[in-house]
């Protein structure tokens, strides 16, 4: 995560990230069907143990996800997502010195996670679900806006762009403006180009080559490529 902003501080609830240097986000999937580790950390103690290990290894943020966003993943109800995420967020906040991020598009999960002490909303749908913008604004948490076309179930069905970079930049600018309209200040926003989300291998590599252009958005950049199939395809 890097930034060219004049400010190098990202407020995350009651914590602040110093963006004068990069940070590592540890991924904690509390789902049965995530592509890399589905089902391994569904139990609360197992989730906490994994979070502890990632913090010890150098993670500054732990990203808790209760709904898989892999290609073809099934949707889950807000209640099911809440039951997966809330106990884990509460336990990590209470026991670890780390920023807790919540990988969610669901307004109710955003509100409850903020109440429990999470500091960042990491939304692959960029607050486009009904009520998400308002929930994020009310929570006071930082927000990561990610580029994706369609939904996880269909996003890899022949994604096509006239100009991928311009599409990504235009979409993220529009979502930054939408956040501003509900009172989410720019200093609380991150942007993510969405590697592997509605993108072919060629799209992903093109984004890598031109990634410095993302700084035109004036927000810190979050990049998620760990364990994705694009790495294996390159090799």
PyMOL commands that set and color helices and strands:
alter all, ss='L'
color gray80, all
select helices_A, chain A and resi 44-56+78-95+107-116+132-139+164-181+186-188+201-209+211-217+229-234
alter helices_A, ss='H'
color red, helices_A
select strands_A, chain A and resi 9-12+15-18+25-29+61-65+99-103+120-123+142-146+189-192+220-221
alter strands_A, ss='S'
color yellow, strands_A
deselect
rebuild
show_as cartoon
